[in-house]
Amino acid sequence: MNDHAPVGVEIRPLTIPARIDADDADDFIEMTRVRNQVYREISGHDDERITAAELLPHYQPDDYETRLIWTVRSGGRIVGRCGIDLPHEKSSTLAFWQVELLREVWGRGIGSAAYRLIEQTAREHGRTVLQSWAEHPEAPGPRLAAPTGFGEIPEDHAARFYLRHGYALQQVERASALDLRDSFDALEELYRDAQRAAADYRVVQWFAPTPAKWVDGYAWMKSRMSTDAPAADLEFDEESWDAARIALHDARYTDSGRLLQVTAAQHRSTGELCAFNELVIGADRTEASHQEDTLVLKAHRGHRLGMLVKCAGLLSWRRLVPDSPRVLTYNAEENRPMLDINEALGFRPIAYSGAWKKVLDAAG
């Protein structure tokens, strides 16, 4: 792998241990520490921090994607990582990747060397559509507007890297935070209003692992995340979810002591689950919480179900984890219906990320 690297730099495949207390887990633990430091350098906070024990389940082999990861070493120590995810959906042409380096080693050609490995690996696996995300902190100077017409980012170090390697900005994503210590009076009123508008629906909740009676409905809604969320000109395979995939999804949280709450709306007359919201926190219940997937099935939109499940979820969540200071969530800037809900609930923008895409030519 070191044919790609500058002198004194080594790009080495990372061994994925079976357990975090295994004899070969040291490199994974150090990679996680460096990952957290990279995110802290970019954002200025630790809300994206994760422990090695919580991250490890997401790197265990499964039937749904191949996840390859390398450590980047300079002077014998880990200074970054690069990785690529290859979905297993039939005839997929997609690859999702990341290159993350400590700021101290920027400007030495290491990122470009890591990216050459990423592109070579994508080609070797027959992938031609490469997509990647990066946070772009506010900065003075030239700016890039999303082609959707919603959102812009500074043409910063990361943006210049993508542009230099032939990528185009496709979408701007907003990170927002809700202070869980603020009054929930307005949220409770919004919940009552949503209940009145959604009289044909009821709220159901569970914690991972998903109870058997909700598995099929949850799996169907999760499959629609790949088709129904605003995606600009990004490409996603239509995913197939079943009980086995739900069990794997849930175990990636529960195996390390993380807590996943799902709040769903059920159609009273048919019993169909038709909207859901997920809230997650790590084993340390004093850290920031994360709002992950939220979706209302297309056939059930227009009944304020997004507001219903988000309000119900947040109300129970604050009682459940009273020491968590805030909830973070992420939305495409053109997803105005969901942003309207979040803003009404009290979420405020804290950061913006760019979604980048490159289509490889056949010749290479």
C-alpha positions in Angstrom: 0.0 0.0 0.0 3.0 2.3 0.5 3.5 2.9 -3.2 0.9 5.6 -2.8 2.5 7.3 0.2 5.1 10.1 0.4 8.5 9.2 1.9 8.2 8.5 5.6 4.5 7.8 5.4 2.8 4.4 5.5 -0.7 3.6 4.6 -1.5 0.2 6.2 -4.7 -1.9 6.2 -6.3 -1.8 9.7 -6.8 -5.1 11.5 -10.4 -5.2 12.8 -10.4 -7.1 16.1 -13.2 -9.4 17.1 -13.5 -7.7 20.5 -12.3 -4.5 21.9 -10.3 -6.3 24.6 -8.6 -8.6 22.0 -4.8 -8.7 21.8 -4.9 -7.1 18.3 -7.2 -4.2 19.2 -4.6 -1.6 20.0 -4.4 -0.1 16.5 -8.2 0.1 16.3 -8.4 1.9 19.6 -5.7 4.4 18.5 -7.4 4.9 15.2 -10.6 5.8 17.0 -8.7 8.3 19.3 -7.2 10.0 16.2 -10.6 10.0 14.5 -12.1 11.8 17.5 -9.2 14.3 17.4 -9.7 15.0 13.7 -13.4 15.8 14.3 -12.6 18.0 17.3 -10.1 20.0 15.2 -12.7 20.5 12.5 -15.7 21.3 14.6 -14.2 22.7 17.9 -16.3 20.3 20.0 -16.5 16.6 21.1 -20.1 16.0 20.2 -19.0 13.6 17.4 -16.8 11.6 19.7 -17.3 7.9 20.0 -15.5 5.2 22.0 -13.6 2.4 20.3 -16.0 -0.1 21.8 -19.0 1.8 20.3 -17.4 2.1 16.9 -16.1 -1.5 16.6 -19.5 -3.1 15.8 -19.8 -0.8 12.7 -16.6 -2.4 11.3 -17.5 -6.1 11.7 -18.1 -7.9 8.4 -21.6 -8.2 7.2 -23.7 -9.2 4.2 -24.7 -5.7 3.2 -21.4 -3.9 2.4 -17.7 -4.3 2.2 -16.0 -1.8 4.5 -12.2 -1.3 3.9 -10.1 0.9 6.1 -6.4 1.8 6.3 -4.4 3.7 8.9 -2.1 6.5 7.8 1.1 6.6 9.8 3.9 9.1 9.9 6.9 8.7 12.2 5.6 5.4 13.3 2.3 6.7 14.8 -1.2 6.9 13.4 -2.0 10.4 12.1 -5.2 9.6 10.1 -7.2 7.1 8.3 -8.9 6.5 5.0 -11.7 4.1 4.1 -14.2 3.0 1.5 -17.6 1.4 1.7 -18.9 -0.8 -1.1 -22.6 -1.6 -1.0 -23.6 -5.2 -1.9 -26.8 -4.2 -3.7 -27.0 -6.0 -7.1 -25.1 -4.2 -9.9 -24.1 -1.4 -7.5 -21.7 1.2 -9.0 -21.4 3.2 -5.8 -18.5 3.7 -3.4 -18.6 6.0 -0.3 -15.2 7.1 1.1 -13.3 9.2 3.6 -9.9 10.6 4.1 -9.3 12.1 7.5 -5.9 13.5 8.7 -4.7 15.4 11.7 -4.1 19.0 10.8 -0.4 18.8 11.7 0.2 16.6 8.6 -1.8 18.7 6.1 0.1 20.0 3.1 2.5 17.1 2.6 0.6 15.3 -0.1 -0.6 12.6 2.3 -4.3 13.2 1.6 -3.8 12.9 -2.1 -1.8 9.7 -1.7 -4.6 8.2 0.4 -7.2 9.3 -2.2 -5.2 7.6 -5.0 -5.6 4.4 -3.0 -9.3 5.0 -2.6 -9.9 5.5 -6.3 -7.7 2.5 -7.2 -9.7 0.4 -4.8 -13.0 1.6 -6.3 -11.9 0.8 -9.8 -10.7 -2.7 -8.7 -14.2 -3.3 -7.4 -16.0 -2.0 -10.5 -17.3 1.1 -8.8 -17.6 4.3 -10.9 -19.7 6.7 -8.7 -17.7 7.9 -5.8 -19.3 10.0 -3.1 -18.0 11.6 0.1 -19.1 14.1 2.8 -17.1 16.7 4.8 -17.9 19.4 7.3 -16.9 22.9 6.0 -16.6 25.3 9.0 -17.5 29.0 8.4 -14.6 30.9 6.9 -14.0 34.1 4.9 -13.3 34.1 1.2 -14.8 32.5 -1.9 -17.9 30.3 -1.5 -19.5 27.5 -3.4 -23.2 27.2 -3.8 -25.0 23.9 -4.0 -26.6 23.2 -7.4 -29.9 22.6 -5.7 -30.1 26.3 -5.0 -30.1 25.6 -1.2 -27.1 26.3 0.8 -23.4 27.2 0.3 -20.0 26.5 1.9 -16.7 28.2 2.0 -14.1 27.1 -0.6 -11.9 25.9 2.2 -9.1 23.3 2.5 -11.5 20.4 2.2 -13.4 21.9 -0.7 -10.2 22.6 -2.6 -9.2 19.0 -2.1 -12.4 17.7 -3.6 -12.2 20.1 -6.5 -8.6 19.2 -7.2 -9.5 15.6 -7.5 -12.4 16.1 -9.9 -15.4 16.3 -7.5 -18.4 18.5 -7.8 -20.5 19.7 -4.9 -24.0 18.2 -5.0 -25.7 19.1 -1.8 -25.3 21.1 1.4 -26.3 19.5 4.7 -27.1 21.4 7.8 -26.2 20.2 11.3 -28.5 21.6 14.0 -28.6 21.3 17.7 -31.5 21.4 20.3 -30.7 22.4 23.9 -32.3 19.7 26.0 -32.1 22.0 29.1 -34.4 24.6 27.6 -38.1 24.8 28.4 -40.2 22.2 26.4 -43.4 24.2 26.8 -43.5 25.1 23.1 -42.6 21.6 22.1 -45.5 20.2 24.2 -47.9 22.6 22.5 -46.6 21.5 19.1 -47.1 17.9 20.1 -50.7 18.5 21.1 -51.3 20.3 17.7 -49.8 17.4 15.9 -51.9 14.9 17.8 -55.0 16.7 16.7 -53.9 16.8 13.0 -52.9 13.1 13.1 -56.1 11.8 14.8 -56.0 8.7 12.5 -52.6 7.7 13.9 -51.1 6.7 17.2 -47.6 6.9 18.6 -45.7 3.7 19.4 -42.2 3.5 20.8 -39.5 0.9 21.5 -35.9 0.5 22.3 -33.4 -1.7 20.3 -33.5 -4.6 19.9 -36.7 -4.1 18.0 -39.7 -6.2 19.3 -40.8 -8.8 16.8 -44.2 -7.2 16.2 -42.6 -4.0 14.8 -39.8 -5.6 12.8 -41.5 -5.8 9.4 -42.9 -2.3 9.5 -39.6 -0.8 10.7 -37.7 -2.7 8.0 -39.9 -1.3 5.3 -39.5 2.3 6.5 -35.7 1.9 6.8 -35.7 0.7 3.2 -37.4 3.9 2.1 -34.6 6.0 3.5 -32.6 5.2 0.4 -35.3 6.2 -2.0 -37.5 9.0 -0.4 -35.0 11.4 1.3 -33.9 14.5 -0.7 -30.7 13.5 -2.5 -30.0 16.2 -5.1 -27.9 14.5 -7.8 -26.3 12.0 -5.4 -26.9 8.3 -6.1 -28.1 5.7 -3.7 -29.0 2.0 -4.3 -32.5 1.0 -3.2 -31.8 -1.0 -0.1 -33.6 -4.2 1.0 -34.2 -4.5 4.7 -35.5 -7.6 6.5 -35.5 -9.0 10.1 -31.9 -10.1 9.8 -30.8 -6.6 8.7 -32.8 -5.0 11.5 -31.2 -7.3 14.1 -27.7 -6.4 12.8 -28.6 -2.6 12.8 -29.9 -2.9 16.4 -26.9 -4.9 17.7 -24.5 -2.3 16.4 -25.9 0.0 19.1 -26.8 -2.4 21.9 -23.7 -4.5 21.9 -21.6 -1.6 23.2 -24.2 -0.2 25.6 -25.6 2.6 23.3 -29.3 3.4 23.6 -31.5 3.6 20.5 -35.1 4.7 20.8 -37.5 4.5 17.9 -40.7 6.5 17.9 -43.2 5.6 15.2 -46.6 6.6 13.9 -49.1 3.7 13.4 -52.1 4.1 11.2 -55.0 3.1 13.4 -57.3 1.5 10.8 -54.6 -0.6 9.0 -51.9 -1.1 11.7 -49.3 0.1 9.2 -46.2 1.9 10.5 -45.9 5.0 8.4 -43.4 7.4 10.1 -40.5 7.0 12.4 -37.7 8.9 14.3 -34.6 7.6 15.9 -32.7 9.0 18.9 -29.3 7.6 20.0 -26.9 8.2 22.8 -23.6 6.4 23.8 -22.9 4.4 26.9 -22.1 7.7 28.6 -25.5 9.1 29.1 -24.1 12.6 29.8 -22.8 13.1 26.3 -24.7 14.7 23.3 -27.5 12.7 21.8 -28.0 12.2 18.1 -31.2 12.2 16.1 -30.6 9.8 13.2 -33.1 8.7 10.6 -36.5 10.3 10.4 -39.0 9.6 7.6 -42.7 9.8 6.8 -43.8 7.4 4.0 -45.0 9.3 1.0 -48.5 7.9 1.1 -49.0 9.3 4.6 -47.6 12.8 4.3 -49.7 15.8 5.0 -50.8 14.7 8.5 -48.0 16.3 10.5 -46.6 12.9 11.3 -43.0 14.2 11.2 -43.8 16.7 13.9 -45.7 14.0 15.8 -42.9 11.4 16.0 -40.2 14.0 16.7 -42.1 15.6 19.5 -43.1 12.3 21.1 -39.5 11.1 20.8 -37.9 14.2 22.3 -40.4 14.4 25.2 -39.7 10.8 26.3 -36.0 11.2 25.6 -35.5 14.1 28.0 -37.0 12.0 30.7 -34.9 9.0 29.8 -31.5 10.7 29.6 -31.9 13.9 31.7 -28.1 14.6 31.7 -27.7 14.7 28.0 -27.2 18.4 27.2 -28.4 18.5 23.5 -29.5 16.6 20.5 -27.8 16.9 17.1 -29.5 16.3 13.8 -28.6 16.6 10.1 -30.8 17.6 7.1 -30.3 18.5 3.5 -30.7 22.3 3.0 -33.5 21.7 0.4 -35.4 19.5 2.8 -37.6 22.5 3.9 -40.5 20.4 5.4 -38.1 18.7 7.9 -36.2 21.9 8.5 -39.5 23.7 9.3 -40.2 21.1 11.9 -36.8 21.2 13.4 -36.7 25.0 13.6 -40.2 25.1 15.2 -38.9 22.6 17.8 -36.0 24.9 18.6 -33.1 23.3 16.7 -30.5 25.9 15.6 -27.9 25.6 12.8 -24.4 24.9 14.1 -22.5 23.6 11.0 -22.7 22.8 7.3 -21.3 19.9 5.3 -20.9 19.3 1.6 -21.8 16.2 -0.3 -19.4 15.6 -3.1 -19.6 13.3 -6.2 -17.3 12.1 -8.9 -18.1 9.7 -11.8 -15.0 7.8 -13.0 -14.4 7.4 -16.7 -14.1 3.9 -18.0 -10.5 4.2 -19.1 -9.1 5.1 -15.7 
